[in-house]
Amino acid sequence: MEEKEQKNPYVISADEYKAKIQPSWDEKTPWIMKGVVWMAAHTAETKYSIGLRTEEHARDYPDSLALLYEDEKYTHKEYNEQVNRYSNFFLKFLKKGDTAVIFVENRSDYMFIIIAMGKLGVISSLINTNLRQQPLIHSMTHTPGRVYIIGEELVQAFQDVKSELELTKEQEKHLFFVTDKGDMKTPEEYINLKEKLSGSDISNPPTTSEILMKDPFVYIFTSGTTGLPKAAILRHSSILNAMTWWGHMVVGLETEDIVYITTPLFHSHGIKVAFAAALYSGSAMAIARKFSASKFWDETRKFNATCFNYVGEICRYLYNQPPKPDDADNPIVKIVGNGLRLDMWIDFKKRFGIKEVREFYGATEDFVPNFANIHNIDKTCGVCLTPYAIVRYDMETDQPFRNERDRMKKVRTGEVGLLLGQIQDPDNFYMYKDEEATEKKVFRNALRPGDMYINTGDLVRDIGFGHIQFVDRLGDTFRWKGENVSTEEVESVINTFEQIDICSVYGVLIPHTEGRAGMVSIHKRTEEDVDFKEFLKFLQKYLPNYAVPKFIRIIDKFDFTATHKIQKVKLKAEGFNVNEIDAPLFLLLPNSSEYVPLTKEIYQEILEGKYSF
């Protein structure tokens, strides 16, 4: 943070509250209460599900648009029938509680498949399509499936790790191939799924009405704040409560609205925000295969989209495009997402003619407090309707501050602290498939005896009247290119490179960019120079692109804690500042195929924003 910001932090004044927030509460309260009543009526044991909601939309809005992808268009009736083709086919050999591993990029088939599985009570394990090698093996073995559904576009990536998955004969018999552009023949040992669907029953399967709110819907992989990717459980209640929150209380979508989705559908942003918001009133989803800044506004016009979901990087890429006279000539009215930079917030709205920015703070996992800008106030993540606390954090020890009674202390208005979410029902608390990983997220006896809080791993600023601003991430995870990067995962890969003895990975701020870029400090195994060309090839083979470090620091020795952990506080503080570091530094410039020495000239150009990372 800049020194000026620390001295004069933004807080909401009493006048702002009276002028904007208080009247908005009066308008929003009936909406909120309607949503609260719906959620209260749909308990964990209620027989209600995403599949049933889909069937209701097919009944109530049969001719309204439900899904658009490239040149494909489906009404709610057609959408539900496509889903049913998959459901009734898989009903022959899958049952409630089974897992289906889904490795397919954004397209219409993706939605058909996961909703179909949901109607059967089968849990879809949504695999990050950017993963390769060891991270991919880890994810697929963490949630092994009875069936594996692989897109044509990802068959080679799957084949590269298939032998390491140790599939049983039964699993080998259920490898399904989903055609894409039709450039590839069905590989041997795979079943062409679309061919099998020919003649499949389009009526609603009998299982839909038996699915409970508490039943798992999907696994979504998240780095959280520690360790390798973990499978977060999203139950039907997770999506349906999010549906009520986003679609009704926060964004306020109607059946005629069309939500443009450019974020990956394996990510909670695509499923738990955009899809969930559209699900409330039967709004349509327009799915993009991948985000493209140059095609973005033409696509919104093509689909006549009224809303899109964003992460901060999306907004920055759009903002950095050369201005055009028709920038504001688009159908978008409102946007929902997180990470819109405060310094471009107002200009972004004006340039693109956006009336509502529904910024939020949240996470994939349930029980993490969710904030949302329900009042459409500029430069805030909004408010939270569940109990939380923002407590003082000691950056030196990487722990929350505790007083002489071993209690944490809340920050004052305007101050930054660690965000905690209170767990009100410990008996029904869950987060991950792995119980040990779940327990690591918990603080007990934090503010008073017997209480229980979730550690979000995030620093936020309390700006008053229940509103917050996001500040930073803590711990072993940082956010880059809209993805959470686990430092432990990256370190485990780098430490296997033969020329490296030990390393430490952390995120560093680059001016004019969102999130934190990866940086690694390495201690060489010998005195010989590291072969950086081979090193980069190694990283690109075993890591997704967003996790490849942008900066490298050669270090003589590390400082360790009493528990033998590398101390990162000083490393993070120094970052890649060539004026403070008396050690070799290297960087991977945008569109470059090799690491080059970081000079003072290049460092200054980075500070001036001359490189688009």
N, C-alpha and C positions, 0 to 999 in steps of 0.2 A: 504494500500500500504506500501511496505517496504521503509525505509528511503532512502536507496540507490537509489531506483527507483525515488523517489521524487527529489533527487539532480541531477540525471543524466537521465532524461527521454529520451526515444528513439525518435529520429526524423529522417526523411529521409533527407539525405545529398544531396547537389547539384550533387555530383558525382554519387550517386545512381540513381537520377532522370535521368541524361543524359545517364547512362548505361542501365537502365531497363525500366523506365516508358515512357520516350520520344519516344524510338523506338516502344514500344508497342502501344502507341497512334496512331502512323503512320499506324500500322497494323490494329488496331481495328476501326479506324475512319470510313472506308467505311461500316463495319458491323453495327456500331452504327447508321449511317445515314440511312441505309436500314431499320432498326428497327424504327427509328424516323419517317420516311416517312410512314411506315405501320400504326403506331399509329395515325399519323396526318390524314390519309385517313379514319380511322375508328373512327368517332366521336360518341358522346353520342346517336345521333339519327340514326346512321347507323343500318340497319337490318342485324346484324351479331351476332353470339352467340357461346357458347361452343358446343351446339348441332349441329350447322351447321358445325363447324370445325370437329366434330366427323364424320359427314356424308361425308365431303370432304375426310377425311383419308380413309374411307371405299371405296370410289370411286377411289382414287389415289394409295392406297397401300393395296388392298384387301387381299393379301396373306401374308403381313408382320405381325409379331407379334405385338399385342396391349396390351395384359394383361396376366400375369402369376400369379397364386396363388396356392400354394401347387402343386398338380399334374394337375391342370387345365391350359389349354392354349387356347387363343382366338386370331385369326387374327383380323385385323381391320374390315373386313366384318362381321365376327361372333360376334365381340364385339358390333358393331352397331346394329346388328339384336337382340341381347339380350336386349340392351337398348330399342329398339323399342317395344319389347314385353311388357315391363313395361309402356312405354309411351302410347301405344294404349289402354291398359287396364285402366289406370287412366284417360285417356281422356274422358271416359264415365261419370265421375262425378267430375272431378277437372277442374278448369279454371285458366287462368293467374291471378296472384296476390294472389292465395291461398297459404297456408303454410302447409308443410308436416313435422312433427316431426320425425327425424330419430335417432333411438337408436339401433345401430348395430355396432359390432366390425369390425376391418379391415378384409375384405374379398371381393371377386369379386362382390357379390351382392350389396355391398355398392356403388361401382362405377356405376353399372348398374342403381341403383335407383336414385342417385342424378343427373346423366346426363339425365335420362328419365324425371325427374321433370323439369330440365332446358329446355328441348325441349318444354314443355307445358307452360313455364313461371311461374311454381310453385316454391316457395322458399323453399328450404330444410333447416330446422333448425337442425344443426349438434350438437347433445347433447354429451357432454363429457361422455364417457362410464365408467369413474372412479367415477362419482358422485353417491351419495346415499342420501336418506332422504331429508333434507331441501335444500341443494344446488341443488339437482335434481328437487325438486318441484319448486324452484325459476326459474330455466332455462326453464322448460316446461310450466310454466304459463306466463313467460315473452314473449314467442312466441307461443301462443296456435295454434294448427294445425287443419285443417279440417280432416286430417288423421294422425294416429300414426302408425309408422312402427317399430316394435320391434323385435329384433333378439331373437332366441331361448335362446341364452346364457345370455340374459339380462331380460327375462320375469319376474323373481322373483324380481329383483330390481325395475322394473316398477310396479309390483303388490303391492309392499310395500308402494308405494306413490300414487297409482291410486285414492284412495278415497279422497285424498287431492287436486287433480287436478280439481275437480268440473266439470267434463266433461258433456257436453250437451248430449241429447239422440242421436243427429246426430253424434257427435264425438264418442259416444259409439258404433255406428253402423260401424265405420270405424277404428277399431283396427286390424291391420294386423300383422300376425305372420310369420316371415321369418325363415324357418327351417335351422338348422346348421348341426350338426352331426346326426340328426335324433333320438336323444335319448328321445325326449319329444313329446308326442301327442299334437296336436293343442288344447290349452286351450279353455274352454268354453268362449263364447262372442268374440273370435278372429276369423279372417278369414285367412285361410292358403293362403298366397300370391302366392307361387309357384304353388299350385294347380290351382289357378285362371288364371295363365298365360298360362296354357295348351291350345294350339290352338290360342293364341293371335297373331295378325297380326305383321309380322316382317318388314313391309315396313315403310319408314319414315313418321311420322305423319305430317299432313298439317300445324301444328302450328309452326314448327321449323323456317320457313322462316319469321315469323312475330315477332320474338323476337328481341328486340333492345339491343344495347351495354349497355345502361343505366339501363336496367331492372335488378332487384335483382336476384342473383343466389342462394346464401346461406346466412344463419346467422351463424357466428362462435362466440362462447362465449369467451370473454376475460375479465380478471380482470382489464386490463389497469393499471392505477395508483391509482384508488380510488374505494372503494365500492365493492358491490357484482358483480358477473359476468354480463357483459352487452353484448347484441347481436350486434356485429359489422356486418355491411352490406357489403357483397362482391358482387358486381355487375358483370355481364358478362364482362364488361370492366375491372374490377379489375383483373380477372383471365387472360383475353386475353392480356392485357398490360403486366402482369407479365409473361405470356407465351413468349412474344417477348423479354422481359428483360432477363429472366433466360435462356430460351431455345435457344435464338439466340445470344444476346449481351454478356451474362456473361459465361454461361457454354458451349454453342456451341454444342448442341446435333444434331445427324443425325438420320435418320429413323432406321438405324441398331443398334443404341444404346439401352441399356436396363437399366432403372433406378430402383434400388432396394430401396423400400420404407419401412422403419421399424418404422417410426413415425406415430402416430394416424392420421387417415384421417379426424377426426373431428377438427384437429388442422391446423392452417394456414400453418405450415411447410409442412404438407403432401399435402394440396390442392393448396396453393398459390405458393409454391416453386417446389416440386417434380412433382406433377401432371401437373402444368402449364408448367414446363420446357419440360416434355415429349410431351406435346400437340403441340409444335411448328412444329416439323418435323415428327410427328407421331412416336416418339420413344415409345418403349414398357415400361410398368410399371410391375415390379415384386413386389407383395405386400406380406409383412410378417404380420402374425396375430399380433405378438408382437416381440419386439427386444429380441434377445438372443445372448449374447456375445460368448457363447460356440459353437453355430451353425452358427454364422454369415458368416464366410469365406466359409464354406461348402455350404451355401445357395447361396452365390455370384457365386460360381463355378457351382452349379446346374443350376442356371438361366442364367449363362454366362453374368452377369451384368457388365456393363462398368462404371457405376456411382452409387453413393448412396448419399442420403441426410443425414445430421447429425445434432445433437445438441452436445454440449460439453461433456455431460455425455456419449453418445454413444462412442465417441473417447476414453474417459478415460477408460471405461469398456473394450474396445478392447485392449487398450495399457496395461492394468493391467493383462490380460490373460498371462499365462506362454508362453514365446516365443517358436515357433515351427520352424523347418528348412524350412517349406514351407510357412511361413507367407507372403512372397512376391510373391508366386506362385498363383496369383489370377488374374481375368480378369479386376479388377477395374483400370481405368485410371485417373479418376477425381472424386472429391467429392465436394458437395455444402452444406453449412450450416453455423451455427454460434456457437461460444463458444469454438473453439479449443484453448486449453491453449497454451500461448506463450512459456512456458518452455518445452513443448513436441512437438511442431510443427514440427521441423526439423526431430527429431528422428522418429516421427510417419510416416512421408512421406517415410523415408528411409526403415524402418522396413517392411512396407506393400507395398512398390514399387509404391507409388502414385505420379503421375507426376504433378497434378494440384489440388490445394486447393482453391476453390472459396468461401472463407469466406465472410459473408455478415452481415450487420446490417439492421434490418427492424422491422415491426410490422404487425399484422393482419389488422389493420385499414388503409384505404386509407388516403392520405395526410401526413402520417408520412414519413420523408425522408428515402430513401432506399440507403444504401451504398453497393457496391459489389466489390470484388477483381477481377476486369476484367483484370488486368495486371498480375495475378498470382505471386504477390509479397508476400514474406513470412511475417507473423506476422502483417497483417493489415486487417481491414474490408473493405478496398478499398475506392472508391470515390463515390460521389453522383452527379447525373446530374440535380437535382432540387435545388432551393435556400434553404439554411439553415444557421443557426448561432449557434456557440458554445459560451455560455455566462458564466460569472463568477457566482458562486453559493455560497450563504452563508449557510454553514451547521448548524450554530447555530439557525438561524431563519427559516431554510428550505424554503428559497425563493431566487430567483435570485437577485443578487446585483443590485441596482439602484443608479445612481448618483444624484446630486442635481437637475438635470432637469428631474428626474424620468425616466431616460433611462437606459437600460441594457448595459453592456459593454462586448465586445468580448474578449475571452482569447487570449494569444499569443501562438505561435508555441511551442509545448512541454508541455503546460499547460492543466489542466483538467477543464471541465466546463459542464454545462447543454446543451444538444442538443435540438434545436428548429427547426421546419420545417416551412418555410414560406408558407402561404396560398395566392396564387396569384389570385384566383377567389372566393371571399367570397360568392357571390350569389349562387354558386353551391357547397358550402361546406357542407359535411355531414360526420358523422363517425358511430354513433350508432343509433339504433332504437329509443332510448330515447334522445330527443333533449336537455334536461337538462344535461344529462351525457356528451353530445357532448360539450356543452358550457363550462363545467368545464375544458376542455383540452386546452382552448384558452388563449393566452396572447395578449392583444391589446396595441398599442403604445409602443412596446418593444424597438425598436432601433430608430424609427423615427415616427412622428405623422401619425396616420391612418393605420399603418401596423398591420398585424395579423399573429400570429405564433401559431403552435401546440406545446404544452409542451409534449415531449416524456417521461419525467420522468427518463431519463437516463443520466449518466455522461460518457463523452467520452474524450479522449485525442486527441488534434490536433497534428498530427505528421508531418505536412507539405505537401505541394504540393497536397492539397485536400484530403489527407488520414487521417483516424482516427483509434484509437484503442478503443474498448469498455472497460469501467472501472467498472461501478456499476449502480445499480438501486436505485431510490429514492422513497420517498413517502410511500404509504400504500401497496406497492406490492413488493415482492421479488421473485426471480426465483430459483426453486429447482426441480431437476429431470426433467428438461425440461418443467416445468409448472410454470405459474405465480400464486403465492399464494397471495390472498387478505387478508391482516391482519384484515380488518374490518369483513370479512366473518368468519374467524377463531375466532375472539374475540366474535362475536355474538353467536357462539356456546358455547364457554367456559364460557361465562357469565351466561349461563342458568344452569350450573352445581351447584347444591344446596349448595355445600361447599365453593363456590367462590363468593366473593363480587364483585370484578372488576378485570380486567386483561388488559395487554398490550402485543401485539404480534409484533414481528419484526424478521428480518433475521440476522443471524450471520455467519461469515466466519468460516469454518472448514478447517484447512490446508490440502492440497492434495485432495480437492474436488472442484467441480464446483458449482457456484451459492452460495446461502445462505440457511442455514438450519433454520427451524423455532425455535424460542425461545419465551417462554411466561413468563412474570413476573406476579405473582398473589398475590392479597391481599385476605386473607382468611376471610370468613364470621364470624367465631368464632375462639377461641384459639385452638380448636381441630385440630389434624393432618388431612391432606387431605388423603382420601383413594385412593391412586394412582392406585391400581388395577382397581377399579371401574371407576376412571377417565379415564384411558386408554381405557377401554371398551366403555365408553361413546364417546370418541373422534373417535374411529375406527368405531363406528356406524354412526356418523353424519358427518364425514369428509372423503374425499379421502385420501389414504395413504400418498401421497406426502405433504399434508397440516397438518398432525399430528406433533406438535412440538417435536423436539428432546431434547430440554433443558427446564427445569423449574426453575424459581427463585422465592422464597418466599420473599415478600417485605412488610415492615411495612407501608409505605405510598408512594404515587406517588406525583411527582411534576406536577403541571398543568399550562397551558398557561392561558392568560387572557380570552380566549374563551373556557375554560374548557376542553381543549384537554390535554391528558397525554403527557408530554415532553419525547420524546424517544431518543433524541440525546445522553444523558449520558448513558442510558441503552444500546443502540447499541454499544457505545464505550467500555463499560465494558464487554459486551458479557457474556461469561461463564468463565471468568478468575478467578479461585479460589484464586489466589494470590492477587486480588484487591477487591474482593467482600466478605464482612463480613455478609453473609446471606446464608441460606440453598440453595443448588443447587442440582438438580437431572437431570438425562439424560436417554434417551432410546437408549441403545446400539444396534448395528446391530444384527438382528436375535433374539432380546430379546423380551420377552412378558411382561416386567414390567419396570417401572422407578426405577432406583437405585441412591443412593447418589453419587454425583460427588466428588471424592477424588482428592487430589493432584497427587497421583500416576496415576490415570486414566487420569487426565488432561494432564500430561506429555506424556502419551502413545498416546493420541489424537494428540498432537503436533508433535509426531514422526511418525505419520501416521500408527499406528498399528491397527487401526480399519477402515474397509471399509464401510463408510456410504453411 
